[in-house]
Amino acid sequence: MVLTVIPHRVADDGRARPVDVPDEAIVRTEVVMTGAGPAIMVIPGARDLDVDLARAAVADPDARRATELELLRLFPGYDAGTVPPLSLMLLAPMYVDPA
């Protein structure tokens, strides 16, 4: 697997943004904890995770955002907030917002 490092800048909202990439071309990953384990949610970069929609997608009314400690334990090779949208590599189901 070949990965490319893209320079980032920090936007006014505190989120990292790739240089010279339009906002609508950016996605980000959120991890949701379900009764069956973690689920990867890929959402537009400018949008916040709709937890109710995530709960409906995973069919678990108790699903919630993973804590920073859970992320570090589940994905030790990644800093919290940097989990990539590669569900097969992470052995977790992935849900993608079609927007």
C-alpha positions, 0 to 999 in steps of 0.5 A: 500500500502506498500512502501520500502525505498531503500538507495540511493547514488548521482552519478557523474551526480547528480542523486540519484541511489539506492545502489547495483541496476544496472543502466539498472534496474532503471527508473525515472519519468518526468511530461509533461504538456499538454493541457489536464493536466499533463502526467507521462513519465517513462523513463530509468534512464540513459536517458534524456526525449526526449521532441519531442517523448513525444509530439508525444506520448501525441499528443500535439505539445505544451507539455513541461516539468512541472516546479518545481512550477507546480510539487509542486502544482499538487503533493503536497505530493512529492518533485519536482523530486520525483513523482512516476510512479503511474499514477492511484494514481496521476490521470494522464495518464502514458507513459512508454518507453519500453526500 
